[in-house]
Every structure is written in C-alpha cells, then in structure tokens.
Amino acid sequence: MSRMIKVLLAEDQSMVREALAALLGLEPDIEVVAQVARGDEVLAAARTHADLDVALLDIEMPGATGIEAAAQLHRDFPSLKLVVLTTFGRPGYLRAAMESGADAFLVKDAPAAQLAEAVRKVLAGERVIDPTLAAAALADGANPLTDREREVLRAAANGATNAELATTLHLSQGTVRNYLSTAIQKLTARNRTEAVRIAREKGWL
C-alpha cells in the first residue's frame, strides 16, 4: 500500500471540522493528523507535524484568514500543498487564494469524495479550482482597489468617522477622504457603506 497522505485541517466551526475529518478519515489513503480552529494556529501545527502533505484551510477563521495562513505556509513550507475552502463563493477570494500560493480552491459544500480527490490531485501536482468560482472570477476581473484603499475601506466598515479613521490609520483626514472617495468611485457605489458591501461580496476586502 502507498504511503498515507498526511493532512492538516484548519476550520473554526467544530462540527464542520469534525465532519470533514471523519469523512476524509474514511478514505483509505488519507489521514488527518492535525486539526486547528484558528488561522494563527496553523503555522505552529505545521511545524509540529513535519511530514504533512496537504493543508486544508477554511477562509473565515479567527486569528488569521485561510488566505493569510496559506501565504505563511507557502513561505515556510513551499513543498506543502494548500487547499483553501470557502462557504462564500466570492470571486475575489479565489484570486487572493491563488496569489497566496494555494493549489486548490473549493466550496465547503462540495461532496467529500470531490474534496478527497482534490487532495490527491494537488499532491500529484495538479491545480484544482471550483469551475463556477473560476468563471465568476474571470467575469469580475481583478480587484480594482489598492492595498491602501482596501485598508481604509475595511477600517470604515464599522461606521468610524473620517477623524477616527485618520487617527487609527495615522493619516490626515483629507487623505482618508480621498482614499474613500476613490474606492467608492471604483466600485460605482453611492456611499462608503455600499462600497464596503460590494467589496465584501466580491471578496475584495
């Protein structure tokens, strides 16, 4: 029998994590050797299990997102294969995941057999992307926001005033206003609230 595929599973919802681990555990060639519930625990878990082959990373996690965790793993463990899982089919997430070094991007409600097959495929050097998300990402194009515009828009999401944003981000109020205005224009939004909503829906924040 060939060597077991060693998997790290990062998912903050315990029921989902346990279900995924149990389903993958039914596969004759896959073994989930580590589980974490936070994005900022991923790197330490990978260091503890030096023989890992594949990391399955949920996007929405406390501590760090799956995309941030993927970037860290890609930097520190370049041979480790990375599969990013999402509940939200946001095209911007796909682009960000690929840029972070992910080898696969799948929605979490995909059948367990499909997820297991994706694990095998990335280990064989293939790239696996949910076709619906791939088509949507191509249709939407690249994220039009700069890093600074995203930072300001993200900080504005909780309703902070320009003065509060300026203090938090160490910028002048005029600079904050300019960044917000440009972001609103690029997203063809009516105001900052709508701009935040559009950017989140597309996975650009």
N, CA, C and O of each residue as an XYZ file, in Angstrom:
820
protein
N       0.844     -1.192      0.000
C       0.000      0.000      0.000
C       0.883      1.247      0.000
O       1.907      1.285      0.682
N       0.479      2.288     -0.780
C       1.264      3.514     -0.839
C       1.161      4.268      0.483
O       0.286      4.000      1.306
N       2.071      5.211      0.661
C       2.113      5.971      1.907
C       0.844      6.794      2.089
O       0.289      7.325      1.127
N       0.389      6.893      3.353
C      -0.797      7.686      3.664
C      -0.522      9.169      3.409
O       0.582      9.658      3.651
N      -1.530      9.868      2.925
C      -1.441     11.313      2.719
C      -1.771     11.991      4.043
O      -2.875     11.843      4.568
N      -0.817     12.728      4.574
C      -0.989     13.379      5.877
C      -1.593     14.764      5.682
O      -1.073     15.578      4.918
N      -2.701     15.024      6.384
C      -3.457     16.259      6.167
C      -3.591     17.070      7.464
O      -3.826     16.523      8.541
N      -3.433     18.388      7.322
C      -3.738     19.348      8.394
C      -5.063     20.003      8.044
O      -5.245     20.464      6.917
N      -5.987     20.051      8.989
C      -7.312     20.620      8.756
C      -7.518     21.836      9.659
O      -7.473     21.715     10.883
N      -7.744     22.999      9.061
C      -7.968     24.234      9.810
C      -9.378     24.748      9.520
O      -9.679     25.153      8.397
N     -10.224     24.730     10.523
C     -11.642     25.117     10.382
C     -12.153     25.526     11.766
O     -12.022     24.768     12.727
N     -12.731     26.720     11.864
C     -13.115     27.220     13.188
C     -14.416     26.635     13.726
O     -14.625     26.628     14.939
N     -15.290     26.149     12.860
C     -16.548     25.562     13.335
C     -16.310     24.089     13.661
O     -16.044     23.278     12.773
N     -16.410     23.760     14.935
C     -16.017     22.418     15.389
C     -16.824     21.307     14.718
O     -16.270     20.260     14.384
N     -18.128     21.523     14.518
C     -18.947     20.476     13.899
C     -18.518     20.221     12.453
O     -18.446     19.077     12.005
N     -18.237     21.303     11.737
C     -17.797     21.170     10.346
C     -16.431     20.503     10.302
O     -16.189     19.613      9.486
N     -15.534     20.944     11.192
C     -14.184     20.380     11.221
C     -14.225     18.878     11.512
O     -13.559     18.089     10.841
N     -15.005     18.496     12.510
C     -15.087     17.081     12.885
C     -15.718     16.250     11.769
O     -15.312     15.115     11.521
N     -16.719     16.831     11.098
C     -17.368     16.107     10.000
C     -16.396     15.904      8.836
O     -16.323     14.818      8.261
N     -15.645     16.967      8.494
C     -14.663     16.856      7.412
C     -13.580     15.835      7.756
O     -13.176     15.031      6.916
N     -13.118     15.884      9.007
C     -12.076     14.950      9.437
C     -12.579     13.515      9.366
O     -11.861     12.614      8.932
N     -13.832     13.312      9.802
C     -14.405     11.964      9.792
C     -14.573     11.448      8.362
O     -14.272     10.290      8.072
N     -15.057     12.320      7.472
C     -15.276     11.913      6.078
C     -13.952     11.607      5.377
O     -13.837     10.616      4.656
N     -12.955     12.468      5.596
C     -11.651     12.217      4.979
C     -10.996     10.971      5.580
O     -10.258     10.255      4.903
N     -11.279     10.725      6.858
C     -10.724      9.550      7.533
C     -11.242      8.236      6.972
O     -10.640      7.182      7.178
N     -12.362      8.306      6.263
C     -12.914      7.099      5.639
C     -12.151      6.708      4.379
O     -12.250      5.578      3.902
N     -11.384      7.665      3.846
C     -10.605      7.376      2.643
C      -9.417      6.488      3.013
O      -8.758      6.738      4.022
N      -9.138      5.470      2.226
C      -8.091      4.515      2.597
C      -6.673      5.073      2.567
O      -5.763      4.498      3.164
N      -6.482      6.212      1.861
C      -5.126      6.733      1.696
C      -4.925      8.119      2.313
O      -3.898      8.755      2.078
N      -5.908      8.595      3.108
C      -5.823      9.937      3.691
C      -5.950      9.858      5.210
O      -6.822      9.166      5.737
N      -5.073     10.573      5.901
C      -5.111     10.618      7.364
C      -5.019     12.068      7.830
O      -4.060     12.769      7.507
N      -6.028     12.519      8.597
C      -5.992     13.863      9.179
C      -5.175     13.775     10.467
O      -5.630     13.211     11.462
N      -3.971     14.336     10.440
C      -3.051     14.184     11.578
C      -3.057     15.387     12.505
O      -2.529     15.316     13.615
N      -3.655     16.505     12.057
C      -3.703     17.695     12.911
C      -4.942     18.513     12.585
O      -5.333     18.634     11.424
N      -5.562     19.081     13.636
C      -6.727     19.935     13.467
C      -6.549     21.194     14.305
O      -6.133     21.122     15.462
N      -6.864     22.350     13.720
C      -6.825     23.608     14.467
C      -8.090     24.396     14.171
O      -8.738     24.193     13.144
N      -8.437     25.307     15.093
C      -9.669     26.078     14.962
C      -9.416     27.550     14.658
O     -10.353     28.329     14.484
N      -8.137     27.922     14.597
C      -7.787     29.330     14.373
C      -6.713     29.442     13.284
O      -5.851     28.576     13.135
N      -6.800     30.528     12.541
C      -5.813     30.739     11.492
C      -4.414     30.975     12.022
O      -3.430     30.623     11.371
N      -4.321     31.579     13.219
C      -2.997     31.852     13.776
C      -2.384     30.650     14.488
O      -1.315     30.758     15.089
N      -3.067     29.496     14.419
C      -2.513     28.258     14.984
C      -1.973     27.329     13.890
O      -1.366     26.298     14.180
N      -2.201     27.708     12.646
C      -1.854     26.839     11.513
C      -0.351     26.607     11.398
O       0.100     25.472     11.243
N       0.412     27.681     11.475
C       1.854     27.579     11.280
C       2.503     26.692     12.343
O       3.358     25.862     12.035
N       2.085     26.879     13.599
C       2.634     26.066     14.692
C       2.293     24.593     14.501
O       3.120     23.721     14.767
N       1.066     24.313     14.035
C       0.666     22.922     13.800
C       1.493     22.297     12.687
O       1.867     21.127     12.763
N       1.776     23.079     11.657
C       2.588     22.569     10.543
C       4.012     22.277     11.008
O       4.632     21.317     10.550
N       4.524     23.093     11.904
C       5.876     22.868     12.418
C       5.933     21.622     13.298
O       6.953     20.935     13.351
N       4.840     21.341     13.982
C       4.780     20.159     14.859
C       4.717     18.871     14.052
O       5.253     17.841     14.461
N       4.053     18.940     12.899
C       3.873     17.743     12.058
C       4.702     17.930     10.783
O       4.199     18.391      9.759
N       5.946     17.571     10.870
C       6.888     17.827      9.770
C       6.596     17.009      8.510
O       7.073     17.344      7.426
N       5.811     15.934      8.655
C       5.568     15.060      7.498
C       4.259     15.371      6.785
O       3.740     14.527      6.054
N       3.718     16.567      6.986
C       2.463     16.941      6.340
C       2.598     16.978      4.821
O       3.639     17.347      4.278
N       1.512     16.583      4.152
C       1.479     16.649      2.683
C       0.568     17.764      2.185
O       0.892     18.475      1.234
N      -0.585     17.902      2.854
C      -1.614     18.836      2.389
C      -2.228     19.568      3.589
O      -2.467     18.968      4.637
N      -2.481     20.877      3.419
C      -3.205     21.654      4.434
C      -4.539     22.095      3.839
O      -4.584     22.685      2.760
N      -5.626     21.800      4.558
C      -6.961     22.248      4.164
C      -7.306     23.445      5.033
O      -7.357     23.327      6.257
N      -7.544     24.597      4.417
C      -7.696     25.844      5.160
C      -9.024     26.530      4.846
O      -9.296     26.883      3.698
N      -9.847     26.712      5.880
C     -11.070     27.491      5.716
C     -10.692     28.963      5.588
O      -9.720     29.402      6.204
N     -11.431     29.721      4.813
C     -11.097     31.140      4.658
C     -11.434     31.940      5.907
O     -10.598     32.695      6.403
N     -12.654     31.783      6.420
C     -13.118     32.598      7.547
C     -12.732     31.951      8.865
O     -13.410     31.038      9.336
N     -11.632     32.427      9.468
C     -11.198     31.918     10.773
C     -10.727     33.068     11.642
O     -10.226     34.065     11.122
N     -10.879     32.951     12.963
C     -10.315     33.978     13.854
C      -8.796     33.883     13.878
O      -8.223     32.834     13.586
N      -8.154     34.988     14.228
C      -6.693     34.992     14.327
C      -6.006     35.330     13.027
O      -5.133     36.197     12.988
N      -6.392     34.652     11.963
C      -5.876     34.910     10.611
C      -6.799     34.202      9.629
O      -7.364     33.156      9.949
N      -6.953     34.762      8.446
C      -7.798     34.109      7.449
C      -7.056     32.917      6.845
O      -5.841     32.786      6.992
N      -7.794     32.071      6.176
C      -7.165     30.944      5.498
C      -6.197     31.402      4.431
O      -5.202     30.729      4.160
N      -6.482     32.549      3.817
C      -5.596     33.082      2.784
C      -4.280     33.558      3.409
O      -3.203     33.329      2.858
N      -4.381     34.219      4.562
C      -3.165     34.647      5.273
C      -2.354     33.440      5.734
O      -1.128     33.422      5.625
N      -3.061     32.427      6.254
C      -2.377     31.204      6.704
C      -1.709     30.502      5.523
O      -0.602     29.978      5.651
N      -2.388     30.495      4.372
C      -1.813     29.871      3.176
C      -0.522     30.566      2.770
O       0.455     29.910      2.409
N      -0.518     31.894      2.827
C       0.682     32.655      2.459
C       1.848     32.320      3.398
O       2.988     32.190      2.953
N       1.559     32.181      4.697
C       2.599     31.827      5.675
C       3.149     30.428      5.402
O       4.360     30.212      5.420
N       2.250     29.491      5.150
C       2.676     28.114      4.881
C       3.474     28.037      3.582
O       4.473     27.322      3.499
N       3.029     28.771      2.583
C       3.713     28.751      1.290
C       5.144     29.279      1.433
O       6.069     28.810      0.770
N       5.294     30.261      2.314
C       6.617     30.850      2.549
C       7.522     29.887      3.329
O       8.683     29.688      2.974
N       6.970     29.293      4.401
C       7.790     28.470      5.300
C       7.869     26.996      4.897
O       8.833     26.310      5.234
N       6.856     26.514      4.179
C       6.820     25.103      3.754
C       6.437     25.041      2.275
O       5.329     24.618      1.945
N       7.330     25.453      1.389
C       6.990     25.570     -0.033
C       6.550     24.270     -0.700
O       5.876     24.310     -1.730
N       6.913     23.128     -0.141
C       6.511     21.866     -0.760
C       5.134     21.389     -0.279
O       4.568     20.458     -0.852
N       4.597     22.022      0.767
C       3.292     21.645      1.295
C       2.195     22.103      0.336
O       2.199     23.253     -0.101
N       1.267     21.223      0.009
C       0.169     21.565     -0.886
C      -0.956     22.223     -0.084
O      -1.258     21.805      1.034
N      -1.569     23.253     -0.663
C      -2.545     24.067      0.057
C      -3.901     24.051     -0.638
O      -4.016     24.385     -1.818
N      -4.927     23.656      0.118
C      -6.297     23.647     -0.394
C      -7.115     24.630      0.439
O      -7.262     24.446      1.647
N      -7.646     25.670     -0.196
C      -8.458     26.662      0.512
C      -9.932     26.331      0.309
O     -10.384     26.087     -0.810
N     -10.668     26.329      1.417
C     -12.105     26.008      1.394
C     -12.904     27.246      1.767
O     -12.484     28.020      2.627
N     -14.041     27.437      1.134
C     -14.863     28.599      1.457
C     -16.343     28.251      1.468
O     -16.806     27.403      0.706
N     -17.067     28.920      2.342
C     -18.526     28.829      2.331
C     -19.065     29.832      1.325
O     -20.127     29.640      0.733
N     -18.304     30.911      1.148
C     -18.750     32.016      0.316
C     -18.084     31.965     -1.052
O     -16.858     32.017     -1.151
N     -18.884     31.863     -2.100
C     -18.326     31.796     -3.444
C     -17.987     33.161     -3.984
O     -18.582     33.608     -4.965
N     -17.029     33.838     -3.352
C     -16.670     35.188     -3.784
C     -15.454     35.140     -4.701
O     -14.390     34.660     -4.307
N     -15.613     35.638     -5.921
C     -14.518     35.553     -6.898
C     -13.206     36.155     -6.418
O     -12.133     35.630     -6.717
N     -13.286     37.266     -5.666
C     -12.063     37.906     -5.192
C     -11.264     37.007     -4.273
O     -10.036     37.083     -4.233
N     -11.961     36.154     -3.534
C     -11.285     35.201     -2.653
C     -10.433     34.233     -3.468
O      -9.325     33.873     -3.070
N     -10.966     33.821     -4.606
C     -10.233     32.875     -5.457
C      -8.917     33.481     -5.912
O      -7.868     32.844     -5.809
N      -8.966     34.695     -6.408
C      -7.756     35.363     -6.888
C      -6.744     35.533     -5.748
O      -5.550     35.292     -5.923
N      -7.245     35.954     -4.572
C      -6.360     36.156     -3.420
C      -5.746     34.835     -2.958
O      -4.579     34.786     -2.569
N      -6.543     33.765     -3.005
C      -6.042     32.451     -2.591
C      -4.933     31.969     -3.518
O      -3.917     31.446     -3.061
N      -5.130     32.147     -4.812
C      -4.114     31.728     -5.776
C      -2.831     32.545     -5.606
O      -1.728     32.012     -5.723
N      -2.988     33.837     -5.331
C      -1.819     34.694     -5.131
C      -1.064     34.329     -3.858
O       0.136     34.583     -3.748
N      -1.770     33.732     -2.893
C      -1.132     33.354     -1.626
C      -0.397     32.019     -1.734
O       0.299     31.610     -0.804
N      -0.555     31.346     -2.866
C       0.143     30.081     -3.077
C      -0.730     28.851     -3.010
O      -0.219     27.732     -3.019
N      -2.056     29.034     -2.942
C      -2.965     27.887     -2.867
C      -2.912     27.052     -4.150
O      -2.753     27.579     -5.251
N      -3.051     25.742     -3.975
C      -3.068     24.815     -5.110
C      -4.489     24.445     -5.509
O      -4.728     23.960     -6.615
N      -5.433     24.678     -4.596
C      -6.830     24.344     -4.887
C      -7.741     25.311     -4.148
O      -7.391     25.825     -3.086
N      -8.909     25.550     -4.720
C      -9.903     26.438     -4.112
C     -11.270     25.811     -4.342
O     -11.728     25.698     -5.479
N     -11.918     25.405     -3.255
C     -13.186     24.681     -3.356
C     -14.211     25.226     -2.374
O     -13.855     25.788     -1.339
N     -15.477     25.058     -2.703
C     -16.526     25.408     -1.745
C     -16.708     24.248     -0.770
O     -16.546     23.081     -1.129
N     -17.051     24.599      0.485
C     -17.100     23.583      1.538
C     -18.227     22.571      1.365
O     -18.157     21.461      1.893
N     -19.264     22.954      0.628
C     -20.372     22.002      0.481
C     -20.157     21.033     -0.686
O     -21.079     20.321     -1.084
N     -18.957     21.012     -1.223
C     -18.641     20.016     -2.259
C     -18.680     18.624     -1.630
O     -18.391     18.486     -0.441
N     -19.026     17.598     -2.391
C     -19.061     16.233     -1.845
C     -17.695     15.826     -1.286
O     -16.656     16.244     -1.796
N     -17.712     15.005     -0.231
C     -16.467     14.569      0.414
C     -15.540     13.873     -0.575
O     -14.321     14.030     -0.508
N     -16.121     13.103     -1.494
C     -15.305     12.387     -2.479
C     -14.550     13.375     -3.375
O     -13.420     13.116     -3.788
N     -15.195     14.512     -3.666
C     -14.562     15.533     -4.509
C     -13.405     16.187     -3.765
O     -12.363     16.479     -4.352
N     -13.598     16.414     -2.465
C     -12.532     17.005     -1.654
C     -11.346     16.041     -1.550
O     -10.191     16.450     -1.672
N     -11.643     14.767     -1.323
C     -10.577     13.760     -1.245
C      -9.817     13.674     -2.559
O      -8.593     13.536     -2.569
N     -10.539     13.754     -3.658
C      -9.900     13.691     -4.974
C      -9.021     14.924     -5.212
O      -7.960     14.842     -5.831
N      -9.499     16.082     -4.696
C      -8.701     17.307     -4.820
C      -7.391     17.174     -4.047
O      -6.347     17.639     -4.504
N      -7.448     16.542     -2.881
C      -6.241     16.306     -2.080
C      -5.247     15.463     -2.876
O      -4.052     15.756     -2.902
N      -5.749     14.424     -3.519
C      -4.866     13.550     -4.316
C      -4.295     14.301     -5.530
O      -3.126     14.142     -5.884
N      -5.137     15.112     -6.149
C      -4.709     15.808     -7.368
C      -3.626     16.841     -7.074
O      -2.645     16.935     -7.811
N      -3.795     17.624     -5.995
C      -2.773     18.636     -5.707
C      -1.458     17.971     -5.337
O      -0.384     18.501     -5.621
N      -1.546     16.809     -4.702
C      -0.327     16.085     -4.343
C       0.380     15.567     -5.599
O       1.595     15.371     -5.609
N      -0.401     15.353     -6.645
C       0.165     14.905     -7.919
C       0.623     16.079     -8.785
O       1.070     15.890     -9.916
N       0.507     17.296     -8.241
C       0.986     18.468     -8.965
C      -0.064     19.214     -9.758
O       0.257     20.144    -10.498
N      -1.328     18.811     -9.610
C      -2.397     19.487    -10.348
C      -2.958     20.651     -9.545
O      -2.790     20.722     -8.328
N      -3.623     21.555    -10.241
C      -4.331     22.658     -9.584
C      -5.833     22.402     -9.728
O      -6.311     22.066    -10.811
N      -6.565     22.562     -8.635
C      -7.998     22.253     -8.640
C      -8.782     23.503     -8.221
O      -8.600     24.025     -7.122
N      -9.654     23.968     -9.116
C     -10.442     25.171     -8.829
C     -11.907     24.904     -9.144
O     -12.242     24.355    -10.194
N     -12.781     25.303     -8.210
C     -14.212     25.167     -8.438
C     -14.560     25.911     -9.732
O     -14.310     27.112     -9.827
N     -15.134     25.223    -10.733
C     -15.352     25.844    -12.048
C     -16.292     27.043    -12.023
O     -16.110     27.990    -12.788
N     -17.293     27.010    -11.153
C     -18.237     28.133    -11.065
C     -17.535     29.385    -10.553
O     -17.745     30.487    -11.059
N     -16.692     29.189     -9.531
C     -15.945     30.319     -8.979
C     -14.923     30.842     -9.983
O     -14.702     32.050    -10.081
N     -14.309     29.939    -10.720
C     -13.325     30.343    -11.722
C     -13.983     31.230    -12.785
O     -13.422     32.252    -13.181
N     -15.165     30.835    -13.240
C     -15.879     31.615    -14.258
C     -16.272     32.986    -13.711
O     -16.164     33.994    -14.409
N     -16.730     33.015    -12.455
C     -17.143     34.281    -11.840
C     -15.950     35.215    -11.657
O     -16.067     36.426    -11.849
N     -14.799     34.646    -11.285
C     -13.593     35.453    -11.081
C     -13.149     36.090    -12.396
O     -12.731     37.247    -12.422
N     -13.242     35.328    -13.484
C     -12.865     35.860    -14.793
C     -13.817     36.975    -15.211
O     -13.398     37.975    -15.792
N     -15.099     36.795    -14.911
C     -16.102     37.787    -15.282
C     -15.917     39.084    -14.495
O     -16.120     40.176    -15.025
N     -15.532     38.951    -13.224
C     -15.386     40.120    -12.360
C     -14.083     40.873    -12.585
O     -14.005     42.075    -12.329
N     -13.073     40.181    -13.059
C     -11.781     40.816    -13.253
C     -11.021     40.980    -11.942
O     -11.410     40.448    -10.903
N      -9.936     41.725    -12.023
C      -9.063     41.892    -10.855
C      -9.654     42.892     -9.869
O     -10.480     43.731    -10.228
N      -9.213     42.784     -8.624
C      -9.595     43.729     -7.581
C      -9.084     45.125     -7.980
O      -7.877     45.310     -8.135
N      -9.983     46.105     -8.148
C      -9.541     47.435     -8.587
C      -8.948     48.281     -7.461
O      -8.338     49.319     -7.718
N      -9.126     47.840     -6.216
C      -8.697     48.638     -5.067
C      -7.211     48.434     -4.766
O      -6.696     47.320     -4.856
N      -6.542     49.509     -4.413
C      -5.155     49.389     -3.960
C      -5.146     48.870     -2.521
O      -6.186     48.839     -1.864
N      -3.989     48.469     -2.041
C      -3.886     47.983     -0.665
C      -4.334     49.044      0.320
O      -5.020     48.739      1.296
N      -3.948     50.298      0.072
C      -4.299     51.389      0.980
C      -5.802     51.652      0.962
O      -6.397     51.895      2.012
N      -6.419     51.608     -0.210
C      -7.869     51.810     -0.323
C      -8.617     50.706      0.410
O      -9.617     50.961      1.082
N      -8.130     49.488      0.278
C      -8.752     48.363      0.998
C      -8.629     48.560      2.502
O      -9.571     48.312      3.254
N      -7.452     49.010      2.928
C      -7.219     49.213      4.361
C      -8.186     50.256      4.931
O      -8.783     50.047      5.986
N      -8.332     51.374      4.227
C      -9.219     52.445      4.686
C     -10.678     51.998      4.655
O     -11.442     52.273      5.580
N     -11.055     51.308      3.580
C     -12.440     50.841      3.452
C     -12.766     49.811      4.528
O     -13.858     49.820      5.096
N     -11.814     48.926      4.805
C     -12.013     47.917      5.841
C     -12.197     48.582      7.216
O     -13.047     48.181      8.011
N     -11.379     49.602      7.466
C     -11.458     50.306      8.747
C     -12.754     51.104      8.862
O     -13.249     51.344      9.964
N     -13.299     51.513      7.715
C     -14.537     52.302      7.721
C     -15.785     51.443      7.877
O     -16.886     51.962      8.061
N     -15.608     50.134      7.802
C     -16.764     49.221      7.796
C     -17.584     49.279      9.080
O     -18.777     48.976      9.070
N     -16.953     49.668     10.184
C     -17.697     49.688     11.460
C     -18.330     51.048     11.734
O     -18.815     51.297     12.837
N     -18.326     51.935     10.728
C     -19.005     53.212     10.870
C     -18.170     54.328     11.464
O     -18.715     55.354     11.870
N     -16.857     54.151     11.523
C     -15.978     55.185     12.083
C     -16.028     56.458     11.238
O     -16.209     56.400     10.022
N     -15.866     57.604     11.892
C     -15.831     58.879     11.181
C     -14.469     59.056     10.509
O     -13.522     58.323     10.796
N     -14.387     60.035      9.613
C     -13.104     60.301      8.957
C     -12.026     60.664      9.976
O     -10.867     60.276      9.834
N     -12.422     61.410     10.999
C     -11.460     61.812     12.037
C     -10.946     60.581     12.785
O      -9.753     60.473     13.071
N     -11.860     59.653     13.099
C     -11.462     58.429     13.798
C     -10.568     57.561     12.911
O      -9.593     56.971     13.378
N     -10.914     57.495     11.638
C     -10.100     56.720     10.695
C      -8.704     57.323     10.574
O      -7.710     56.598     10.537
N      -8.636     58.632     10.514
C      -7.348     59.316     10.387
C      -6.452     58.999     11.583
O      -5.252     58.768     11.432
N      -7.053     58.992     12.770
C      -6.291     58.681     13.981
C      -5.828     57.231     13.981
O      -4.668     56.940     14.275
N      -6.741     56.328     13.651
C      -6.432     54.899     13.654
C      -5.357     54.545     12.636
O      -4.463     53.748     12.918
N      -5.448     55.142     11.452
C      -4.554     54.776     10.347
C      -3.339     55.702     10.222
O      -2.493     55.518      9.347
N      -3.268     56.689     11.101
C      -2.148     57.641     11.082
C      -2.064     58.379      9.737
O      -0.998     58.516      9.137
N      -3.231     58.843      9.300
C      -3.317     59.619      8.063
C      -4.033     60.931      8.355
O      -4.653     61.082      9.408
N      -3.949     61.879      7.426
C      -4.724     63.107      7.593
C      -6.175     62.828      7.181
O      -6.450     61.887      6.436
N      -7.092     63.659      7.676
C      -8.496     63.456      7.309
C      -8.705     63.621      5.804
O      -9.527     62.930      5.203
N      -7.948     64.551      5.202
C      -8.063     64.752      3.758
C      -7.635     63.521      2.968
O      -8.248     63.175      1.958
N      -6.577     62.864      3.439
C      -6.093     61.648      2.776
C      -7.111     60.524      2.905
O      -7.373     59.793      1.950
N      -7.679     60.398      4.097
C      -8.729     59.383      4.321
C      -9.893     59.631      3.377
O     -10.404     58.705      2.746
N     -10.310     60.900      3.285
C     -11.436     61.261      2.422
C     -11.133     60.916      0.968
O     -11.997     60.415      0.249
N      -9.897     61.188      0.539
C      -9.512     60.885     -0.848
C      -9.542     59.386     -1.139
O     -10.042     58.957     -2.179
N      -9.000     58.590     -0.205
C      -8.999     57.137     -0.393
C     -10.426     56.592     -0.471
O     -10.741     55.761     -1.323
N     -11.281     57.076      0.433
C     -12.669     56.602      0.440
C     -13.385     57.015     -0.842
O     -14.120     56.222     -1.431
N     -13.172     58.242     -1.268
C     -13.821     58.745     -2.478
C     -13.398     57.927     -3.705
O     -14.224     57.572     -4.546
N     -12.095     57.640     -3.785
C     -11.587     56.856     -4.919
C     -12.159     55.440     -4.898
O     -12.550     54.913     -5.939
N     -12.209     54.822     -3.715
C     -12.749     53.467     -3.589
C     -14.222     53.431     -3.978
O     -14.665     52.514     -4.669
N     -14.973     54.427     -3.534
C     -16.407     54.499     -3.851
C     -16.601     54.631     -5.363
O     -17.484     54.000     -5.945
N     -15.760     55.463     -5.990
C     -15.835     55.644     -7.446
C     -15.522     54.346     -8.190
O     -16.245     53.951     -9.105
N     -14.440     53.696     -7.786
C     -14.017     52.469     -8.466
C     -15.088     51.382     -8.382
O     -15.256     50.591     -9.311
N     -15.803     51.351     -7.268
C     -16.815     50.307     -7.065
C     -18.192     50.756     -7.533
O     -19.178     50.042     -7.355
N     -18.256     51.948     -8.134
C     -19.516     52.555     -8.581
C     -20.589     52.453     -7.495
O     -21.731     52.069     -7.748
N     -20.181     52.809     -6.289
C     -21.091     52.781     -5.136
C     -21.597     54.193     -4.857
O     -21.010     55.176     -5.308
N     -22.696     54.279     -4.106
C     -23.260     55.593     -3.778
C     -22.610     56.193     -2.534
O     -22.563     57.413     -2.378
N     -22.112     55.336     -1.656
C     -21.506     55.820     -0.415
C     -20.555     54.761      0.119
O     -20.397     53.699     -0.482
N     -19.927     55.051      1.237
C     -18.930     54.112      1.775
C     -19.560     52.805      2.248
O     -18.948     51.743      2.138
N     -20.788     52.882      2.775
C     -21.464     51.667      3.241
C     -21.694     50.704      2.089
O     -21.459     49.502      2.211
N     -22.160     51.248      0.961
C     -22.395     50.414     -0.217
C     -21.071     49.910     -0.776
O     -20.988     48.781     -1.258
N     -20.037     50.743     -0.713
C     -18.714     50.330     -1.202
C     -18.187     49.146     -0.406
O     -17.639     48.203     -0.977
N     -18.353     49.195      0.923
C     -17.928     48.087      1.781
C     -18.699     46.823      1.419
O     -18.118     45.743      1.319
N     -20.014     46.962      1.221
C     -20.845     45.799      0.891
C     -20.418     45.166     -0.439
O     -20.283     43.947     -0.538
N     -20.210     45.997     -1.447
C     -19.807     45.488     -2.771
C     -18.452     44.789     -2.682
O     -18.278     43.685     -3.199
N     -17.504     45.437     -2.025
C     -16.158     44.860     -1.917
C     -16.177     43.537     -1.168
O     -15.453     42.607     -1.522
N     -17.006     43.453     -0.131
C     -17.098     42.189      0.636
C     -17.743     41.087     -0.198
O     -17.296     39.940     -0.181
N     -18.791     41.443     -0.924
C     -19.477     40.436     -1.740
C     -18.558     39.841     -2.800
O     -18.676     38.669     -3.156
N     -17.654     40.656     -3.291
C     -16.733     40.197     -4.325
C     -15.454     39.575     -3.739
O     -14.615     39.060     -4.478
N     -15.315     39.629     -2.402
C     -14.128     39.076     -1.769
C     -12.911     39.962     -1.942
O     -11.781     39.475     -1.936
N     -13.132     41.269     -2.097
C     -12.031     42.193     -2.324
C     -11.532     42.861     -1.052
O     -10.548     43.599     -1.089
N     -12.195     42.613      0.073
C     -11.733     43.195      1.341
C     -11.045     42.135      2.171
O     -10.583     42.419      3.276
